[in-house]
């Protein structure tokens, strides 16, 4: 076997060798570290299979750069002050730290000034609704929570701490979060399944004196509202006059609905697996009563397809393949389609664009990605800077407006209604808007 056999096998499988290092050698064996570029996990499997077909070659270990990035986790803690001598130690720890403790005893609000509390957020999950993976439990959810913490730090310089709870009992989750809350200035609930997430969020908000934010609900809602404001500008329509069909009545859908109504939407129809939500629908779940009472003023009944004709906006936070090109064609002129189910949307974006004026998805490989990263870092930065005790609808709409306004009039168009998460100013603008909107829920300086 020659080393060239390795590169030839990779090329036959459509890959490209980017590095080849001989890591050890004996008279009988040669150990080679081979770095190969692939188009994705499935392609990588084909590349490995091609290498294994070479006679006298043993593939000992396979890694990819995503796994390598997660080795040992993606976050860490560090001391802000070097411990160079006994003097440093005596201030960071005993005996000097006792003075700090006593100061907080005398004035508990000093915890925000003298500890990590002032800049700390707990990222809490029970692993019951992680990405598109479902109920995978707390250990498997930890990489997502670590990633979330990394985003908090990168985009808003917030110290976020993953807390993956080994319980899916509502009472235990509430009691656990309440018990650890003194060490944090905010709680970010993440990937907790509906309808439990609604009760957990509301009861924690009622109980705690720090903001409680459920990103799957409120982060999604904020970015949807921001994108919709700009999409309506592109087509020359307004939120109060637009007829909106919203598919999905779970955590995200309900939050999107509430934010849209608060922002001024008037004509909204909500659909779930049973069709249009309306007062009097047989078997209507108690969690949908509020939705039924606050939407569908015309009393429309029937299926999603019955609701779509003449609609200005379709927003899907549900499941793949729910509508087709004919459904979009039946909508009003200059229709807006937000197909946000991930990874497979309610309609393929290329199909929706045949008839819709503006299309958005939850995916990064299409224009107009609805990405929660645009919202939560700046929202929490603003809340923490304002020393806020809570979070209201005005904060969410202020954040949405800041995101929307980050797209200038010259930039705005069908393929650019929402800024990139790497936009130079968006997180700062969101933080400033939230800080201002949080005036009524601040603690004293």
C-alpha positions in Angstrom: 0.0 0.0 0.0 1.3 3.5 -1.0 0.2 6.7 0.7 -1.1 7.7 -2.7 -3.7 5.0 -2.4 -5.2 6.9 0.4 -5.6 10.1 -1.5 -6.9 8.2 -4.5 -9.6 6.5 -2.4 -10.7 9.8 -1.0 -10.9 11.4 -4.5 -12.9 8.4 -5.8 -15.5 9.1 -3.1 -15.7 12.8 -4.0 -13.6 14.1 -1.1 -10.5 16.3 -0.9 -7.4 15.6 1.2 -6.5 18.8 3.0 -3.7 17.4 5.2 -1.7 14.2 5.5 0.7 13.6 8.4 2.7 10.5 9.2 2.3 10.2 13.0 4.4 7.1 13.6 6.4 4.5 11.6 7.8 1.0 12.2 9.4 -1.5 9.7 6.0 -3.2 9.4 3.4 -0.3 9.8 2.9 3.3 8.9 0.4 5.4 10.9 -1.1 8.3 9.0 -3.3 11.1 10.2 -5.5 12.1 7.2 -7.6 15.3 7.2 -10.4 15.2 4.6 -13.0 17.8 3.5 -16.5 16.4 3.1 -19.9 17.9 2.3 -21.6 16.4 5.4 -21.9 13.4 7.7 -23.3 11.1 5.0 -20.5 12.0 2.6 -18.0 11.5 5.5 -19.3 7.9 6.0 -18.7 7.2 2.3 -15.2 8.5 2.5 -14.4 6.3 5.4 -15.9 3.3 3.6 -13.8 4.0 0.6 -10.6 4.0 2.8 -11.6 0.8 4.5 -11.8 -0.9 1.1 -8.0 -0.5 0.6 -6.1 -3.7 1.2 -3.9 -3.7 4.3 -5.4 -0.4 5.5 -7.1 -0.3 9.0 -9.1 2.8 9.9 -8.4 3.1 13.6 -10.3 6.2 14.5 -12.6 8.7 12.8 -13.4 12.2 14.1 -15.0 15.2 12.6 -14.4 18.8 13.4 -17.8 19.3 15.1 -17.1 16.5 17.5 -13.5 17.8 18.0 -14.9 21.2 18.9 -17.1 19.7 21.6 -14.4 17.6 23.2 -14.5 18.5 26.9 -17.4 20.9 26.2 -17.4 24.3 24.5 -17.4 26.6 27.6 -15.3 27.0 30.7 -15.0 29.3 33.8 -12.0 31.4 34.5 -10.9 33.7 37.4 -11.0 37.4 36.6 -8.1 37.9 38.9 -4.7 36.0 39.0 -3.9 34.3 42.3 -0.2 35.3 42.4 0.4 35.3 46.2 -1.2 35.0 49.6 -2.4 38.6 49.4 -4.4 37.9 46.3 -5.8 34.7 47.9 -6.8 36.5 51.1 -9.0 39.0 49.1 -10.5 36.5 46.6 -11.2 34.0 49.3 -10.8 33.9 53.1 -10.5 36.1 55.1 -11.3 39.0 52.9 -14.4 37.5 51.2 -16.2 37.5 54.6 -16.5 41.2 54.3 -18.3 40.8 51.0 -20.6 38.3 52.5 -21.5 40.6 55.4 -22.1 43.5 53.0 -24.7 41.4 51.2 -26.2 40.4 54.5 -26.6 44.1 55.3 -28.0 44.8 51.8 -29.1 41.8 49.7 -29.2 44.0 46.5 -25.4 44.2 46.8 -25.3 40.6 45.4 -25.9 42.2 42.0 -22.9 44.5 42.5 -20.4 42.3 44.2 -21.0 38.8 42.7 -21.4 37.1 39.3 -25.2 37.4 39.7 -25.1 40.8 38.0 -24.1 39.2 34.7 -25.3 35.6 35.0 -28.1 33.7 33.3 -29.2 30.1 34.0 -30.0 28.2 30.8 -32.5 25.6 32.1 -33.8 22.5 30.4 -35.3 19.1 31.2 -34.4 17.7 27.7 -38.0 17.1 26.7 -38.1 19.0 23.4 -34.6 19.5 22.1 -34.3 20.9 18.6 -35.9 18.4 16.3 -34.7 15.5 18.3 -37.6 15.3 20.8 -37.4 14.0 24.3 -33.7 13.0 24.6 -33.2 13.8 28.3 -30.9 16.1 30.2 -27.5 14.5 29.4 -28.1 14.5 25.6 -29.4 18.1 25.9 -26.3 19.4 27.5 -24.4 20.1 24.2 -27.2 22.4 23.1 -27.2 24.2 26.4 -23.4 24.7 26.3 -23.8 26.1 22.8 -26.4 28.5 24.0 -24.1 29.6 26.8 -21.4 30.2 24.2 -23.7 32.4 22.1 -24.6 34.4 25.2 -21.0 35.1 25.8 -20.0 35.7 22.1 -22.9 38.1 21.3 -23.7 39.8 24.6 -20.7 39.1 27.0 -23.1 37.3 29.4 -22.0 34.5 31.6 -24.6 31.7 31.1 -24.6 28.4 32.9 -26.3 25.2 31.6 -28.6 23.6 34.1 -29.9 20.2 32.8 -32.5 18.9 35.2 -33.0 15.1 35.6 -36.7 15.5 36.1 -39.7 16.3 33.9 -42.1 16.9 36.7 -43.5 20.4 36.7 -43.3 20.9 40.4 -39.8 19.6 40.7 -38.6 21.9 37.9 -40.2 25.0 39.5 -38.8 24.2 42.9 -35.3 23.5 41.6 -35.1 26.7 39.5 -36.5 28.8 42.3 -33.9 27.2 44.7 -30.9 28.2 42.5 -32.3 31.5 41.3 -30.4 33.7 43.9 -27.2 33.1 42.0 -28.6 34.5 38.7 -30.0 37.7 37.3 -32.1 35.9 34.7 -33.6 32.5 33.8 -33.6 31.3 30.2 -35.9 28.2 29.8 -35.0 26.1 26.9 -36.3 23.0 25.1 -39.1 22.2 27.6 -42.1 20.6 25.9 -45.6 22.2 25.7 -47.9 22.5 27.5 -45.8 22.1 30.6 -43.5 25.0 29.5 -46.4 27.5 29.8 -47.1 26.6 33.5 -43.4 26.5 34.4 -42.7 29.9 32.8 -45.8 31.6 34.3 -45.3 30.3 37.8 -41.6 31.1 37.9 -42.4 34.6 36.6 -44.9 35.0 39.5 -42.5 33.7 42.0 -39.1 35.2 41.1 -37.8 38.7 41.1 -35.7 38.2 38.0 -36.7 37.9 34.3 -37.8 34.5 33.1 -37.6 34.0 29.4 -38.6 30.9 27.4 -36.6 31.2 24.2 -38.5 28.6 22.2 -41.6 30.9 22.8 -40.4 34.4 23.1 -37.2 34.4 21.1 -39.0 32.9 18.1 -41.9 35.3 18.5 -39.6 38.4 18.6 -37.7 37.4 15.4 -40.9 36.5 13.6 -42.4 39.9 14.4 -39.3 41.6 13.3 -39.2 39.7 10.0 -42.9 40.2 9.4 -42.7 44.0 10.0 -40.1 44.2 7.2 -41.7 41.7 4.9 -44.9 43.8 5.1 -42.9 46.9 4.2 -41.5 45.1 1.2 -45.0 44.3 -0.2 -46.7 47.6 1.0 -49.0 46.1 3.6 -49.5 46.7 7.3 -49.8 44.5 10.3 -53.3 45.7 11.4 -54.8 45.0 8.0 -52.9 41.8 7.1 -54.9 38.5 7.2 -52.5 36.0 8.9 -52.8 32.2 9.0 -50.6 30.8 11.8 -50.0 27.0 11.8 -48.9 25.6 15.1 -50.5 26.1 18.5 -47.7 24.8 20.7 -45.1 26.9 22.6 -43.7 28.8 19.7 -47.0 29.3 17.9 -48.8 30.6 21.0 -46.0 33.1 21.8 -45.9 34.3 18.2 -49.7 34.8 18.3 -49.6 36.8 21.5 -46.7 39.0 20.3 -48.5 39.6 17.0 -51.7 40.6 18.7 -49.9 42.9 21.1 -48.1 44.5 18.2 -51.4 45.3 16.4 -52.4 42.3 14.3 -56.2 42.0 14.1 -57.0 39.2 11.6 -55.3 36.0 12.7 -56.4 32.4 12.2 -54.6 29.7 14.1 -54.6 26.1 12.9 -53.4 22.9 14.5 -53.6 19.2 13.6 -57.4 19.4 14.0 -57.8 22.3 11.7 -58.8 25.9 12.4 -59.1 26.8 16.1 -62.4 28.4 16.8 -64.9 28.8 19.7 -67.1 25.8 19.9 -64.8 23.3 18.1 -65.6 19.9 19.4 -62.9 18.5 21.8 -61.1 21.9 22.0 -58.2 21.4 24.4 -58.2 23.8 27.4 -54.8 25.2 26.4 -56.5 26.5 23.2 -59.4 28.3 24.8 -57.6 31.6 25.0 -56.5 31.3 21.4 -60.0 30.5 20.2 -61.4 33.5 22.1 -58.8 36.0 20.8 -58.6 35.0 17.1 -60.7 34.1 14.1 -63.2 36.9 14.5 -65.0 35.7 11.3 -65.6 32.3 12.8 -63.9 30.3 10.1 -64.0 26.5 10.5 -62.5 23.6 8.6 -59.0 22.7 7.5 -55.8 24.7 7.0 -56.4 24.6 3.2 -59.8 26.2 3.8 -58.2 29.0 5.8 -55.5 29.9 3.3 -57.3 31.4 0.3 -57.0 35.2 0.4 -54.5 35.2 3.3 -51.7 37.8 3.2 -49.4 35.9 5.5 -48.7 32.2 6.3 -46.6 31.5 9.4 -45.7 27.9 10.0 -44.2 26.7 13.3 -45.4 23.1 12.9 -44.5 20.2 10.7 -43.1 19.6 7.2 -45.0 19.4 4.0 -48.3 20.9 5.2 -48.9 23.1 2.1 -48.0 23.1 -1.6 -47.7 25.6 -4.5 -51.5 25.6 -5.1 -52.1 26.7 -1.5 -49.7 29.6 -1.9 -51.2 30.6 -5.2 -54.6 30.8 -3.5 -53.3 33.4 -1.1 -53.6 37.1 -1.7 -51.3 38.9 -4.2 -47.8 39.6 -2.8 -48.2 36.8 -0.3 -45.7 36.3 2.6 -44.7 32.7 3.6 -42.7 32.0 6.7 -42.2 28.2 6.7 -40.2 27.7 9.9 -40.4 24.0 10.7 -36.8 22.7 11.0 -35.1 21.0 9.4 -37.9 20.3 6.9 -40.3 23.3 6.4 -44.0 23.3 5.8 -43.2 24.0 2.1 -40.0 23.9 0.3 -38.8 27.5 -0.1 -38.1 27.2 -3.9 -41.7 26.0 -4.3 -43.2 28.8 -2.2 -41.3 31.4 -4.2 -43.2 30.5 -7.3 -46.1 32.5 -6.0 -45.0 34.3 -2.8 -43.4 37.7 -2.8 -41.4 37.1 0.4 -40.3 33.7 1.8 -38.5 33.0 5.1 -37.4 29.8 6.8 -35.7 28.6 9.9 -32.8 27.3 7.9 -29.3 28.8 7.3 -29.1 27.6 3.6 -31.9 30.0 2.4 -32.3 33.8 2.6 -34.3 35.3 5.5 -33.4 32.8 8.3 -35.6 33.3 11.4 -32.9 32.7 14.0 -33.5 33.2 17.7 -29.8 34.2 18.1 -30.9 37.6 16.8 -33.0 38.1 19.9 -32.0 36.4 23.2 -28.4 37.8 23.6 -29.5 41.4 23.2 -32.7 40.9 25.2 -30.8 39.6 28.2 -28.1 42.1 27.9 -30.7 44.9 28.1 -32.5 43.2 31.0 -29.3 42.7 33.0 -28.1 46.2 32.4 -31.5 47.6 33.4 -31.4 45.4 36.6 -34.9 44.2 35.6 -37.1 42.2 37.8 -39.3 40.9 34.9 -40.1 40.9 31.2 -43.2 42.1 29.5 -44.7 42.3 26.1 -43.4 45.9 25.6 -39.9 44.5 26.0 -40.5 41.8 23.3 -41.9 44.3 20.8 -39.1 46.8 21.5 -36.6 44.0 20.7 -38.5 43.1 17.5 -38.5 46.7 16.4 -34.8 47.0 17.0 -34.1 43.9 14.9 -36.3 45.1 12.1 -34.7 48.6 12.1 -31.3 47.1 11.8 -32.2 46.6 8.1 -31.9 49.9 6.4 -34.3 51.1 3.7 -31.6 50.7 1.1 -30.9 47.1 2.2 -34.6 46.0 2.6 -35.8 43.6 -0.1 -37.5 40.2 -0.6 -34.3 38.4 0.2 -33.2 40.6 3.0 -35.9 41.3 5.6 -33.9 40.2 8.6 -30.2 40.9 9.5 -27.5 38.4 10.0 -26.7 37.2 13.5 -23.2 38.6 12.8 -24.6 42.1 12.0 -22.3 44.6 13.6 -25.0 46.5 15.5 -28.1 44.3 15.9 -27.3 42.9 19.4 -26.3 46.3 20.7 -29.5 47.9 19.3 -31.7 45.1 20.8 -30.0 45.6 24.2 -30.5 49.4 24.1 -34.2 49.0 23.1 -34.8 46.5 25.9 -33.0 48.6 28.5 -35.3 51.5 27.7 -38.5 49.4 27.6 -37.6 47.8 30.9 -37.9 51.0 32.9 -41.0 49.9 34.8 -39.5 46.6 36.0 -36.1 47.8 37.2 -34.7 47.4 40.7 -33.1 50.4 42.4 -29.6 51.3 41.3 
